[in-house]
Amino acid sequence: MNYKDFNLEEKDIFKLFNQVSFEENESEINDMDCDEISKLQKERIKKYLNKRIKGNFSLKLFKYCSTAVAVGLVCLIGIGTAYPAFAENVPVLNSITQALNNQFGYHGNYAEYSQMINKSVTDNGITVTINEALADNSKLIIGYTIKSAKKINDLEVVGISKFLKINGKAVSGGGSGMGNYQDDNTYVGSEEIHTNLPQNSDLFNVDLDIDDIRGIKGKWDFAFSVSKDGLTKHSTVFTPKKVVDFPDSKVTIDKVVFSPIDTAIFVSGNYTDKNRKLKDSLFDYDYWLAFDDKGVELIPKGIGGGSSNSNTQTFHSEMDYETMNNMPKYLTIIPCRIIPSAGGGVKMDADGKETKLSVETKEPVEINKVINGVYPIELPQGRFGKLIINEINTENNTTTINFTAEGKAPYFQATEFFLKDNTGKILTPKTYVKRKDIQNPNEFTIGFTALDPNKKYNVSTTALDNVELREDLKFKIELNK
């Protein structure tokens, strides 16, 4: 598949803030005044969201909480009159979920474990197709296509969990979505819904109900069954039950799951500081840099999501990373906290009570250097290390930048690479930051639409001084059965 890139305008960024949860504990960024936030701050916010949401997906991917999603999200599918017989777990040949993950540099084996649905409903000039689905014990992933006789805007703002029922019951939890416009009338997407799926059976029924797509009324009804069997059978689960003391919380690593599509660390905990003030994070230092037993950094897919209960002073969280080729003997975790450059919002507890968040902010120092054709170009990143631009090549209408990240967390550092034009505008990548290969884990590439040879451009990064790195809290998760 060929997916066209798209850029979100300034208005779209703030539209997404109504759905995005910084901490996945039912909070939203809803107190922002567009006129009061500078262009630079907006770029900083986007980078903050990239880190908290999923690596380097820019805003093509967003996270949300189902109980806090704003009215008017795009609903994609609905229930039918009866559940069809479950399809065999046959690999999906043109898997949308696989294609999108490949596009952004993730290497999970989605196609092999996806189950074909391939059901379409047309109403009011719009055809919605549910192409595929896959699931394990904690997540349901759905690949879909929307085709319209007329162009529909804002389909990147997707959130179907609000309309999801599993075995007839509404679900709670959060999720993430990604997608691209294939053309003006076709949008392909994949949504990952994190929720507690039935544990007493491998097979469960899915209902989704839709009567509005971006203001267009209609009826798109579907029902289908999904099996967890394929993924769970090929997943390895460890239950270390390790307890880690943090400054104002106690965290238990409940389980670590290595699956064909990702690596997930599930944690629970309680706040030890009863007077703890509301923060921009679920618990203190809830962004975890993870490394295997050879010291290679795991590529993050979604970190810091979860839920909390102010009555019991407890929380649950999930850290998702890319799937691993080899099973490590242990993981090393360095907790840190990313301080946003701007923010605000509300926290909604389990009882629906809202409390305003007072978010600490910090503007990181920026480092810019002009591309002058002389390499290497070094970009210092404070206590983390540095980026080294080795070469820049243009071929087939794509400019590829090859660079090395040296320091404490090379992949994390690599995602802080920017390219700016002569006006200072940050350019959107054509292909996102990718690790060269596992043999060269600190070598990266990123691609852009071919640069104009008659214009000046800057390579840029930050000093990462808005990241509080707690090496003193570093710990190991031993992976013993």
C-alpha positions in Angstrom: 0.0 0.0 0.0 1.0 3.5 -0.6 -0.1 6.0 2.0 0.1 9.7 1.4 1.6 11.8 4.2 -0.4 14.5 5.8 0.3 17.5 8.0 -1.9 18.8 10.8 -2.5 22.5 10.8 -2.3 24.5 14.0 -6.1 24.3 14.5 -5.9 20.5 14.2 -3.3 20.3 17.0 -5.6 22.0 19.4 -8.5 19.9 18.2 -6.5 16.9 19.2 -5.8 18.3 22.6 -9.5 17.7 23.4 -8.9 14.0 23.0 -5.3 13.5 24.1 -4.6 12.4 27.7 -1.1 13.3 29.0 -1.3 10.7 31.6 -4.1 8.4 30.6 -5.7 8.8 34.0 -8.8 10.5 32.6 -7.1 14.0 32.1 -7.4 16.2 29.1 -5.5 19.2 27.9 -8.5 21.6 27.8 -7.4 24.8 29.4 -5.2 26.0 26.6 -5.8 29.4 24.9 -4.5 29.2 21.3 -3.7 32.9 21.3 -1.6 32.7 24.5 0.7 29.9 23.3 3.6 30.7 21.0 4.6 28.9 17.9 7.6 27.5 19.7 5.6 26.3 22.6 3.2 24.5 20.2 6.2 22.7 18.6 7.4 21.8 22.1 3.9 20.4 23.0 3.9 18.3 19.9 7.3 16.8 20.8 6.1 16.2 24.4 3.1 14.3 23.0 5.3 12.3 20.7 7.3 11.1 23.7 4.3 10.4 25.9 2.2 8.8 23.1 4.3 6.7 20.9 7.9 7.4 20.1 8.1 9.5 16.9 4.7 9.2 15.3 4.2 13.0 15.3 0.5 13.7 15.6 -0.6 11.0 13.1 -1.1 9.0 16.3 -3.0 10.1 19.4 -4.0 8.6 22.7 -7.3 9.1 24.5 -9.2 7.9 27.5 -12.6 6.5 26.8 -14.4 8.2 29.7 -13.0 11.6 28.8 -13.3 11.6 25.0 -15.0 14.8 23.7 -18.3 14.6 21.8 -18.0 14.2 18.1 -15.2 11.7 17.7 -15.2 9.7 14.5 -17.1 6.5 15.1 -16.1 3.8 12.7 -18.2 0.7 13.1 -21.4 -0.6 14.6 -23.3 -3.7 15.6 -25.2 -6.1 13.3 -28.1 -8.4 13.7 -26.0 -11.5 14.6 -22.4 -12.5 15.2 -20.8 -14.2 12.2 -18.9 -17.4 12.6 -15.4 -16.7 13.7 -12.9 -16.7 10.8 -9.8 -18.8 10.9 -6.7 -17.0 12.1 -5.3 -16.7 8.5 -2.6 -14.2 7.9 -4.0 -11.0 6.4 -2.2 -10.3 3.1 -2.4 -6.5 2.9 -2.8 -5.8 6.6 -3.5 -2.1 7.2 -2.2 -2.4 10.8 1.0 -4.0 9.5 1.5 -1.5 6.8 1.0 1.5 9.1 3.4 0.1 11.7 6.0 -0.7 9.1 5.7 2.9 7.8 6.7 4.3 11.1 9.5 1.8 11.8 7.8 -0.7 14.1 8.4 -4.4 13.4 5.7 -6.3 15.1 4.2 -9.3 13.3 0.7 -7.9 13.0 -0.3 -9.5 9.7 0.3 -13.1 10.8 -1.9 -12.7 13.9 -4.7 -10.5 12.4 -8.1 -12.1 11.7 -9.9 -11.1 8.6 -13.2 -9.3 9.0 -13.6 -7.6 5.6 -17.1 -6.4 6.2 -18.4 -3.2 4.7 -21.5 -1.0 5.2 -22.5 2.0 3.1 -24.8 4.7 4.1 -25.2 8.4 3.1 -22.3 8.2 0.7 -19.8 6.7 3.1 -18.5 3.2 3.2 -16.9 1.9 6.3 -15.0 -1.3 6.1 -13.6 -3.3 9.1 -10.7 -5.0 7.5 -9.1 -6.9 10.4 -8.8 -7.4 14.1 -6.4 -9.0 16.6 -6.3 -9.2 20.3 -4.5 -10.5 23.4 -5.5 -10.4 27.0 -5.2 -6.6 27.4 -5.7 -5.0 24.0 -7.9 -5.2 20.9 -6.6 -3.8 17.6 -8.9 -3.0 14.6 -7.8 -2.1 11.1 -10.4 -0.1 9.1 -11.0 1.9 5.9 -13.4 4.8 5.4 -14.3 5.8 1.8 -16.6 8.7 1.0 -18.1 10.2 -2.1 -17.1 13.6 -0.8 -13.9 14.6 1.0 -14.2 14.3 4.8 -11.8 16.3 7.0 -10.4 15.4 10.4 -10.6 11.6 10.1 -7.3 11.5 11.9 -9.2 12.3 15.1 -10.5 8.8 15.7 -11.8 7.2 18.9 -13.9 4.1 18.7 -13.6 2.8 22.3 -16.5 5.1 23.4 -18.8 3.0 21.2 -17.2 -0.4 21.9 -19.0 -3.2 23.7 -17.3 -6.5 24.4 -19.7 -9.4 25.2 -22.4 -6.9 25.5 -20.8 -4.6 28.0 -19.3 -1.2 27.5 -15.5 -1.0 28.2 -13.3 1.5 30.0 -9.7 2.3 29.4 -7.6 4.1 26.8 -6.3 3.6 23.4 -4.3 4.9 20.5 -4.9 5.3 16.8 -2.9 5.9 13.7 -3.8 6.4 10.0 -3.2 8.1 6.7 -5.2 9.5 3.8 -4.7 7.2 0.8 -6.4 9.9 -1.3 -8.9 12.7 -0.7 -11.7 10.2 -0.3 -10.1 7.3 1.4 -8.7 7.0 4.9 -7.0 3.9 6.3 -6.5 3.5 10.0 -5.7 1.2 12.9 -6.9 1.6 16.4 -5.5 -0.1 19.5 -7.9 -0.2 22.5 -6.4 -1.1 25.9 -9.0 -2.6 28.2 -9.6 -5.7 30.4 -10.7 -8.4 27.9 -12.6 -11.5 29.1 -10.1 -13.9 30.7 -12.4 -17.0 30.9 -12.5 -17.5 27.1 -10.2 -17.0 24.1 -13.1 -15.9 22.0 -15.2 -12.7 22.6 -17.8 -10.8 20.8 -17.3 -7.2 19.6 -20.1 -4.6 19.1 -19.5 -1.1 17.8 -22.3 1.3 17.1 -22.0 4.4 14.9 -24.5 6.9 13.7 -22.3 9.9 13.0 -19.0 10.4 11.1 -17.7 13.9 11.4 -21.3 15.4 11.4 -22.6 13.1 8.7 -25.5 11.1 10.1 -26.1 7.5 9.1 -26.1 3.9 10.3 -23.0 1.7 10.1 -23.6 -1.5 12.0 -21.3 -4.4 12.5 -20.7 -7.3 14.9 -17.9 -9.8 14.9 -16.0 -12.2 17.1 -12.3 -12.0 17.8 -9.9 -14.7 19.2 -7.0 -14.0 21.6 -5.7 -17.5 20.9 -3.0 -16.7 18.3 -1.3 -14.0 20.2 -1.6 -15.4 23.7 -0.2 -18.8 22.6 2.8 -17.2 21.1 3.4 -14.8 24.0 5.8 -15.3 27.0 4.7 -14.0 30.3 6.9 -13.3 33.3 5.5 -12.3 36.8 8.4 -10.8 38.6 6.3 -9.0 41.3 9.2 -6.7 41.9 8.5 -3.8 44.2 10.3 -0.5 43.6 10.2 2.5 45.9 9.8 5.9 44.3 9.9 9.3 46.0 6.1 9.5 46.5 4.9 6.0 45.4 5.5 2.3 45.6 5.4 0.5 42.3 5.0 -3.2 41.7 6.0 -4.8 38.4 3.1 -7.2 38.0 4.0 -8.9 34.7 6.1 -8.5 31.6 4.7 -9.9 28.3 6.8 -10.6 25.2 4.5 -11.0 22.3 4.8 -11.1 18.5 3.6 -7.5 18.3 5.1 -5.8 21.3 6.8 -5.9 24.7 4.6 -4.8 27.6 5.4 -4.0 31.2 2.3 -3.9 33.5 2.6 -2.1 36.8 0.4 -1.2 39.8 1.2 0.9 42.8 0.0 3.2 45.5 0.9 6.8 46.5 2.9 6.9 49.7 2.6 10.7 49.9 -1.0 11.2 51.1 -0.6 15.0 50.4 0.6 14.4 46.9 -0.4 17.2 44.6 -1.9 16.5 41.2 0.8 16.4 38.5 1.2 16.0 34.8 2.0 12.3 35.3 0.2 9.2 36.6 2.9 8.6 39.1 6.4 10.1 39.7 8.9 9.2 37.0 6.4 7.3 34.9 8.3 7.4 31.6 10.6 4.4 31.6 13.7 4.0 29.4 14.2 0.3 29.0 17.3 -1.6 27.9 17.9 -5.3 27.2 20.6 -7.4 28.8 23.1 -6.2 26.1 22.4 -2.6 26.9 20.3 -2.0 23.7 17.5 0.5 24.2 14.0 -0.8 23.6 12.0 1.3 21.2 8.9 2.7 23.0 5.4 2.5 21.5 3.4 3.9 24.3 4.5 4.8 27.8 2.8 6.3 30.9 -0.7 5.3 30.1 -3.0 3.9 32.8 -5.6 4.9 35.5 -5.7 6.0 39.0 -8.2 6.1 41.9 -8.0 9.0 44.3 -10.2 7.1 46.9 -7.8 4.2 47.2 -4.7 6.1 46.3 -3.8 3.4 43.8 -2.9 3.4 40.1 -2.2 1.0 37.2 0.0 1.6 34.2 1.3 -0.1 31.1 4.6 0.5 29.3 4.7 -0.7 25.7 7.8 -1.2 23.6 8.6 -2.8 20.2 8.6 -6.5 20.0 12.0 -8.2 20.6 13.8 -10.7 18.4 15.5 -12.4 21.3 14.4 -13.0 24.9 16.7 -11.1 27.3 17.6 -12.4 30.7 16.6 -9.1 32.3 15.5 -5.6 31.5 17.2 -2.5 33.0 14.9 0.5 33.7 15.9 4.1 34.1 12.8 6.1 35.3 12.5 9.7 34.1 10.0 12.5 33.9 9.4 14.7 30.8 8.4 18.2 31.8 6.1 19.8 29.2 6.8 23.3 27.9 3.1 24.2 28.3 0.0 22.5 29.6 -2.9 22.2 31.8 -6.1 20.3 32.0 -8.2 18.3 34.5 -8.0 15.0 36.3 -11.1 12.9 36.4 -11.2 10.2 39.1 -13.1 6.9 39.1 -16.2 8.7 40.5 -16.2 11.3 37.7 -15.0 14.1 39.9 -12.8 16.6 38.1 -9.9 18.5 39.6 -7.8 21.1 37.8 -4.2 20.2 37.2 -1.4 22.6 37.8 1.3 21.5 35.5 5.0 22.4 35.9 6.5 23.5 32.6 10.0 24.1 31.3 11.3 25.3 28.0 14.3 23.1 26.9 17.3 24.8 25.4 17.4 24.5 21.6 20.6 23.8 19.6 20.6 24.6 15.9 23.3 24.3 13.3 23.3 25.2 9.6 23.7 22.5 7.0 26.8 23.6 5.1 27.8 20.3 3.4 30.7 19.6 5.8 30.3 16.5 8.0 30.1 15.4 10.7 27.9 18.0 12.4 27.6 17.5 16.1 24.5 18.6 18.1 25.0 18.4 21.9 22.2 17.2 24.1 23.3 18.2 27.6 23.8 15.4 30.1 22.3 12.8 27.7 25.0 13.0 25.1 24.9 14.2 21.4 23.7 13.6 17.9 26.2 13.3 15.1 25.0 14.0 11.6 27.1 11.8 9.3 25.7 12.5 5.9 22.8 13.9 4.0 21.8 12.4 0.6 19.0 13.2 -1.8 17.7 10.6 -4.2 14.3 9.8 -5.7 12.7 13.0 -4.3 13.7 12.0 -0.8 16.4 13.6 1.4 17.8 11.0 3.8 19.7 12.1 6.9 22.0 9.5 8.5 23.1 10.2 12.0 24.4 8.6 15.2 23.1 9.1 18.7 25.7 8.8 21.4 24.8 8.9 25.1 22.6 7.5 27.8 19.5 6.7 25.7 20.3 6.7 22.0 16.8 6.0 20.6 15.2 8.5 23.0 17.8 11.1 21.9 17.3 10.3 18.2 13.6 11.2 18.4 14.7 14.7 19.4 16.1 15.4 16.0 14.5 18.3 14.0 15.0 19.7 10.6 14.1 23.4 10.0 13.7 25.5 6.9 15.1 29.1 6.6 12.0 30.5 8.4 12.5 28.3 11.4 9.6 26.0 10.6 10.1 22.4 11.7 9.6 20.1 8.7 7.4 17.0 8.9 9.3 13.8 8.1 8.4 11.7 5.1 9.8 8.6 6.8 10.3 8.7 10.5 13.4 8.0 12.7 14.4 4.4 12.2 17.2 2.4 13.7 19.6 1.3 11.0 19.6 -2.4 12.2 20.0 -4.3 15.4 23.7 -4.7 14.7 24.0 -0.9 14.7 21.4 0.1 17.3 22.8 3.7 17.7 22.7 4.5 14.0 19.5 6.1 12.6 18.0 7.5 9.5 15.2 9.9 8.8 13.7 11.1 5.5 12.2 14.3 4.2 10.7 15.4 0.9 13.7 16.5 -1.2 15.3 19.7 0.2 15.6 22.7 -2.1 19.3 23.0 -3.0 18.9 26.8 -3.2 17.6 27.1 0.4 19.3 27.0 3.8 18.3 24.4 6.4 19.2 23.8 10.0 19.6 20.5 11.9 18.3 21.0 15.4 17.8 19.3 18.7 17.3 20.2 22.4 19.5 20.0 25.4 16.8 17.6 26.9 17.0 19.7 30.1 13.2 19.3 30.4 13.8 15.6 31.0 14.5 14.6 34.6 16.6 11.5 34.3 16.8 9.5 37.6 19.7 7.1 37.2 19.8 6.9 41.0 16.4 5.0 40.7 17.7 2.6 38.0 16.6 -1.0 38.6 16.5 -4.4 36.9 13.6 -6.7 36.1 14.9 -10.3 36.3 13.0 -12.5 33.8 12.8 -15.8 35.6 9.9 -18.1 35.3 
